[in-house]
Amino acid sequence: MRVHHLNCGTMRLPGADLVCHVLAVETSNGLVLVDSGYGTQDIAEPARRVGPVRHIVRPAFDVRETALHQIKELGFQAEDVSHIVTTHFDLDHIGGLSDFPDAQVHVTSAEVRGALSPATRLERGRYRHILLSHRPKLVEHDPTGDQWRGFTAAKQLTEIDDGIVLVPMPGHTRGHAAVAVDTGDYWVLHCGDTFYHPGTLDGTSRVPASLRVQERLVAHNVKALRANQERIAELREGDQEHLMVVCAHDPSLFQAARARSAAAP
């Protein structure tokens, strides 16, 4: 499967420039997105759809950064997107869903419960229900039993294509998941918001204070988050030739992923 790496939302926290790293995967069953970043409606109505948080993360709101615009530049149309696999339902990950109303949206059942039946103050405040008002075609998953690289709960999304795996990584949200994609030469593991900065994994670079604070403030379960970060760090250290680990918001990992994809035969 050919994987395109798209930035679908430049953001700016104090001391940290961020991206919204979206995967566009060419499969035998159409184009598949992993997350969707900000969409065209977010740009048209930022106050209504994104809300006050836009003053903190300061999105660029550039239509050229939307997944819809970028896949058209690749030669595709909205109807070519048959599936969208979401890491979680935070607004900067699902704002673009409404640009692809015919796509099936894959998500963990735990994330749907957290968004639609919030149990904590954090859950009640973080989800923007307006982003689901177009009634997307949700496909819920409860990954159990299957293993993927040491993670004991995973699910091969064979209804999409071979080589796409949903790997639960709760912590940032109740039902947060990573998505693994087999490019043929190596796997891309999109970890969503399990970590924000590579320094969290390798300890060799300083994580900006704004990211450290943000990570803890919005974590549903800090202990689970840390455990998943440790496991990802082990995976990344053990097999960088056959595994590329990326997150949703780090620009350096995004650029490295684009360069590796461009260099592939």
C-alpha positions in Angstrom: 0.0 0.0 0.0 1.3 3.5 -0.9 1.1 5.9 2.0 1.0 9.7 1.6 1.8 11.9 4.6 -0.4 15.0 4.8 -0.3 18.0 7.2 -3.9 18.8 7.8 -3.6 21.6 10.3 -0.6 23.7 11.3 -1.0 24.8 15.0 1.1 27.0 17.2 1.4 26.5 21.0 3.9 28.7 22.9 7.3 27.4 22.1 6.0 24.6 19.8 4.9 24.6 16.2 2.7 21.6 15.5 1.2 19.7 12.5 -1.9 17.5 12.2 -0.3 14.4 10.6 -2.8 12.5 8.5 -2.1 9.4 6.4 -3.7 8.9 3.0 -3.4 5.2 2.1 -4.0 3.8 -1.4 -5.6 0.4 -1.0 -7.3 -2.1 -3.2 -10.6 -0.8 -1.8 -10.1 2.9 -2.3 -8.4 5.6 -0.5 -8.2 5.3 3.3 -7.4 8.2 5.7 -6.0 7.8 9.2 -7.5 10.8 11.0 -8.7 13.8 9.0 -7.3 16.9 10.7 -9.2 20.2 10.3 -11.8 20.3 7.5 -13.3 22.9 5.2 -16.2 23.6 7.5 -13.8 24.3 10.4 -12.2 26.9 8.3 -15.6 28.4 7.3 -17.0 28.5 10.9 -14.1 28.3 13.3 -16.0 29.8 16.3 -18.9 27.4 15.9 -17.0 24.2 15.2 -13.6 24.6 17.0 -14.6 27.0 19.8 -12.5 28.9 22.3 -9.6 26.4 22.1 -8.7 27.9 18.7 -7.2 30.8 20.7 -4.8 28.5 22.5 -3.7 26.2 19.6 -4.0 28.9 16.9 -4.7 26.7 13.9 -3.7 28.1 10.5 -7.2 27.4 9.1 -5.8 27.2 5.6 -8.1 25.4 3.1 -4.9 24.2 1.3 -4.1 22.1 4.3 -7.4 20.2 4.4 -7.3 16.5 3.5 -10.0 17.2 0.8 -7.8 19.7 -0.9 -4.6 17.6 -0.7 -6.2 14.4 -2.0 -7.5 16.3 -5.0 -3.9 17.4 -5.7 -3.0 13.7 -5.6 -5.7 13.0 -8.3 -8.5 11.7 -6.0 -12.0 12.9 -5.2 -13.9 12.9 -1.9 -15.9 9.9 -3.0 -12.7 7.9 -3.4 -12.2 7.9 0.3 -14.0 4.8 1.4 -12.8 4.5 5.0 -11.4 6.8 7.6 -9.7 5.2 10.7 -9.6 7.6 13.6 -7.2 7.5 16.5 -9.7 9.4 18.7 -12.4 12.0 18.5 -10.6 15.2 19.5 -11.6 18.1 17.2 -8.2 18.4 15.4 -8.5 14.7 14.4 -12.1 14.6 13.1 -12.9 18.0 11.8 -12.4 16.8 8.3 -14.9 13.9 8.5 -17.7 16.0 7.2 -15.8 16.5 3.9 -16.1 12.7 3.3 -19.8 11.9 4.2 -19.8 8.6 2.3 -16.8 7.1 4.1 -17.1 4.6 6.9 -15.5 5.9 10.1 -13.7 3.3 12.1 -13.1 3.9 15.8 -13.0 2.0 19.1 -16.3 1.5 20.9 -14.7 2.9 24.0 -14.0 6.2 22.2 -17.6 6.4 21.0 -18.8 5.9 24.6 -16.4 8.6 25.9 -17.6 11.1 23.2 -21.3 10.4 23.3 -21.8 9.4 27.0 -19.0 11.3 28.8 -18.4 10.2 32.3 -15.9 12.8 33.5 -15.6 16.6 33.4 -12.7 16.3 31.0 -14.8 14.2 28.6 -17.7 16.5 28.8 -15.5 19.4 27.8 -13.2 18.0 25.2 -15.6 16.7 22.5 -17.3 18.9 20.0 -20.5 17.1 19.0 -21.1 19.5 16.1 -18.3 17.7 14.3 -20.5 14.5 14.2 -23.7 16.4 13.3 -23.5 15.1 9.7 -24.1 11.6 11.2 -21.0 9.8 9.9 -21.2 6.1 9.3 -19.5 4.9 12.4 -18.0 1.4 12.5 -17.2 0.5 16.1 -14.4 -2.0 17.1 -13.6 -3.8 20.3 -10.1 -5.1 19.7 -9.4 -8.2 21.9 -7.2 -11.2 21.7 -5.2 -10.5 18.6 -1.6 -9.3 19.1 0.5 -6.8 17.3 4.2 -6.4 18.2 3.6 -7.1 21.8 0.3 -5.2 22.2 -2.1 -7.8 23.4 -5.3 -6.2 22.0 -5.4 -5.3 18.3 -7.6 -5.8 15.4 -6.8 -6.4 11.7 -9.2 -4.3 9.7 -9.5 -6.8 6.9 -12.8 -5.3 5.8 -10.7 -2.4 4.6 -7.6 -4.2 3.4 -4.8 -6.5 4.7 -2.1 -4.6 6.5 -4.2 -2.1 8.5 -4.3 -2.7 12.2 -6.2 -0.9 15.0 -4.1 -1.0 18.2 -5.8 0.3 21.3 -3.6 2.8 23.3 -5.9 4.3 25.9 -4.6 7.1 28.0 -4.9 10.4 26.1 -8.6 9.5 25.8 -10.7 6.6 27.0 -10.7 4.9 23.6 -7.6 6.2 22.0 -5.9 3.9 19.5 -2.9 3.8 17.2 -3.1 2.7 13.6 -0.5 0.5 12.0 -0.2 0.4 8.2 2.0 -2.0 6.2 3.7 -0.3 3.3 5.3 -3.5 2.1 8.8 -2.4 3.0 8.1 -1.3 6.6 5.2 -0.5 8.9 4.0 3.0 9.8 2.7 3.2 13.3 0.5 6.3 13.7 0.3 6.8 17.4 -2.1 9.7 17.4 -1.7 11.7 20.6 0.0 8.9 22.6 3.0 11.2 22.6 3.5 14.7 21.2 7.3 14.9 20.8 10.1 12.4 20.1 11.9 13.5 23.2 9.2 11.7 25.2 10.4 8.4 23.7 14.2 8.8 23.4 15.0 11.3 26.1 17.7 12.9 23.9 15.8 16.1 23.1 14.0 18.5 25.3 10.2 18.4 25.2 8.8 22.0 25.2 7.1 22.9 28.5 3.9 23.8 26.7 3.7 20.2 25.4 4.4 18.6 28.7 1.7 20.7 30.4 -0.8 20.0 27.5 -0.2 16.3 27.6 -1.0 16.0 31.3 -3.9 18.4 31.3 -5.8 16.5 28.7 -4.9 13.0 29.6 -7.8 10.7 30.5 -5.4 8.3 32.3 -1.8 9.4 32.8 -0.7 6.0 34.1 -2.0 4.2 30.9 -0.5 6.9 28.8 3.0 6.5 30.3 2.8 2.7 29.9 2.0 3.0 26.2 4.8 5.5 25.7 7.3 3.1 27.3 6.1 0.3 25.0 6.3 2.5 21.9 9.8 3.6 22.9 10.9 -0.1 23.1 9.4 -0.8 19.7 11.0 2.2 18.1 14.4 1.4 19.5 14.3 -2.2 18.6 13.4 -2.1 14.9 13.7 1.3 13.1 14.4 -0.4 9.8 11.0 -2.1 9.5 8.9 0.2 11.7 8.4 4.0 11.4 6.8 5.5 14.5 5.0 8.8 14.1 2.6 10.8 16.2 -0.1 13.3 15.2 1.6 16.6 15.9 5.4 16.5 15.7 6.8 18.4 12.6 10.2 16.6 12.6 8.6 13.1 12.6 6.2 14.3 9.9 9.0 15.5 7.6 11.0 12.3 8.2 8.0 10.2 7.2 7.4 12.3 4.1 11.1 11.9 3.1 11.1 8.2 3.6 7.9 7.7 1.7 9.3 9.8 -1.2 12.5 7.8 -1.3 10.6 4.5 -1.6 10.8 2.8 -5.0 
